[in-house]
Amino acid sequence: MKKGLLLLLTSIIFLGCGSGLKSGWGNFTAYYNTYYNAKKSYNAGVQKVLDSKVNYNPQQPIRIHETPINAGAQDFDKAIEKGAEILRKYEDSKWVDNSLHLIGKSYYFKEEYFSADQKFQEIALTTSDEELIQESILWRSRVLLEMELYGQGIQYINEQLLEREGIWKTNKKAELKIILAQYYVEQENLEDAIDHLSESLPSLSKKKYKERGYFLMGQLYERKGNYRDAYNAYRNVENFYVDYDLQYLALRKRAETARLLGDNESALSTFNKMVRDDKNTEFKTELDYEIAKTYQKQGEFEEAVYVYKRLLNNKVDRPSTETKALTYYELAEIYRYGYNDFELAAAYYDTSARQNASAQKLPENYNAKELALSFGEYARLKNELHYRDSLLWVSNLSQPQLDSLVAEIKKRKLKEIEEERKSLREQNNTLINVSSNSETATNTERNGFLNVNSPNLQANARNQFIAVWGDRPLVDNWRVRELMTSSDSGIENANEGEQVNQQSRTFANIQTSVDLSEVPFQESKKIEAKNEIAKLKYELGNLFFISLEMPDSAKVYFIDVIQNYPESKEIPISYYSLIEIQSLQGNEEEAIKNAEKLVMEFPNSRYADRVAEKYGIEKVDGSDSNDIELAERYRQFKADTLLTREELAEKSTKLALENTNNIKSASILFDATQIYINLAKEREIYLENYTNWISQKQSWDQEKKDFKILQDSAKISLKDDSLSESKRIEFKQLADSTLDEPDFSDSFPYRGEYWDKARINLDLFISNFRNSKLLPRVRVLKNELQKPVENEPEGQGNPEIKNEPVSSGVNLFCSELEPTPLIRGGLEDFLSKIEYSTSENDQVIYLLNVNQRGVVEEYNMVSEEVDESIERSFNSAIENDLTFEPLIIDGEAIQFQCKFRFPLK
């Protein structure tokens, strides 16, 4: 009876709640058959992510949340698969939203951010579970951060914080603000990032997030230059110990910020403790670097260099590429600031830049490549300047001083040669013993009698010979062979040994000849050398000012150019640069003084215009409107890109000669001359001829020296009473003889159309601008470019010398010559300069003798019955104002003689 009643009640219960039982059974099945396995796979994947070693880069802001890495991908795939199965088979179970959340997180760790973002958005739309909604918001914020959608992410987080105000759990809200702070870090909005970190870090529930959060806050304070707060933030990291690597970095950063705060002793003590800690063995080289850098900050450069170099040479604990790059960089800084050795600093900067270190692992202010280029340029300019200075110094030596210098250089070279030979003998001082078994009897026929054709025996014999004698030529009298072939005769001496020694010394002199071809002995070359030195010094000053940011050093070079190189074109810009430095340094009084000097000395330079406008200086320009017009016309010529350089020179010359009363014309004519000279230098024939010209000059100088040595030897030999009469006569003739200077005219390098035009301009300059300050330079150039007098055998004419045109008879008129000579500036311009009264004649005829440069050297009036006043006027004009364009035949200017008709008014 009781059993039946119980069965009835059970049936009633089942019949009344069948739907609920079905739902419970579905949830039970969904969880244990699918979701449980999905969660298990997800947790396994996450664990693999957490177990992977995190390589923190203290030079870049770290991430607080785990960043997806390539780990646990298979586990996440299984989690996604199981989660999707719940969505398909158990869509009515309560694990659907959890599965969506699990799938989204799995996609996140697989770095499939778009799919992850979709899942988290679905959860926010479908679930009513507030905790799950807040979790999905957190994860979607992390997804947008990884997708680098910073603007969208910031907007999304701020919207969620506002919409769910009062609903957020404290720890969830704090974590969301921590994520927001990381968005601001990516946007380099350090202020907002620090504010959100400071507000939210205490409320975080996870210890590892606090550990990373305080480290990140220390990094941000350090970037702002707030080292005291950075130190405190790094110190807070030790209160949340989770990851030893991060604890190590925090302690190291604490010491670094202490050093930045000037507490070098505390920093050095911390680094030394860390290096003695066994747990830091793998970080030893990094700590050695920090110790050396602390010594460097204390000014103990020798100790710092010692530790840096010990670090680099450590074969046991090899430094990382980044550590090596930083070490070389700091060595460069020591030699730059500590020892002022810029060339060695350049070498260390260059070595640092070549380490191929990751830029992400280096400080933001690391710029070794740029500094290597700048200091490399410094080294180049400094060496070039030293070389040019040395050449100029040598050019100013007296002849005895120059001879002494050359002798000293030769002596030094001989010593170097002897040391090289000695080293070679020592290296080869091992005789090679040939084994009797090296060649078998069967090879006799092939190697010849006594194996004379054996390659091995020949090689061994040669090595033995070199070991004893060195690698000398295999000829008789090899020590004096070159001397014997280079000399037609020698002096016979009673003491044969003394003669051989003298010949050996001469041979040594030949082998150690000193090249003086680049020494600027000519005055024009000295001027060029000084201008080049001034240019190099300006470039050094500019390098110090712009690239190296060392304005005090730059000022030294700019002042040097201004004071010591008055003819340099770099003076105006040196003034301007000096004024800029003085202005930047707050020395306005000195800047204004130099600005006034610039405006006064170079009123027409663009730099004068700039400083005059900046400081309100009134330009007192001595030039009138004609000066301004002339300068503007010349500027237009130079700005015309359609003009060739030759056309520019021709137009500039004409402009200067048309305005000889204008003080600006002298510089215009000089510039035109320089253009012709530069065009001439670009010809290949010039380079070849100039090299030959210098070589012949040097050979002649050497020949004179060698001849004097022979004469001195002959004079000494004449004192020997035992000489025979024939020998005495021979030595007497040698002692009294002289050398005839060879004719160098064939190799004269300044030949050609452009050189002729330059010589013409120089003559015109001297005749028209006798008061110009450029006149000394013009005279120097004229003397150097003067053609040598070509020797011609008596009674013989040289038909190849083109002194006259093909039709050279003096009865020809100039208009009948081919090509026709043209008056420079035109006939009308020439006639306009002649004043005379009315004449019955309609013309006057002159016989003119014109040189290669177009200058009239001789003139005679041919016309008869001409008024004396007219003759005097024409004679004066021809002497002072008449020049012709060079008459060019076969690419060379020639002299000519012809009659010229001058019409009368």
Summary of the structure (lengths in Angstrom):
residues: 905
radius of gyration: 46.8
end to end distance: 164.3
largest distance: 177.6
contacts: 2608
relative contact order: 0.03
helix: 67%
strand: 4%
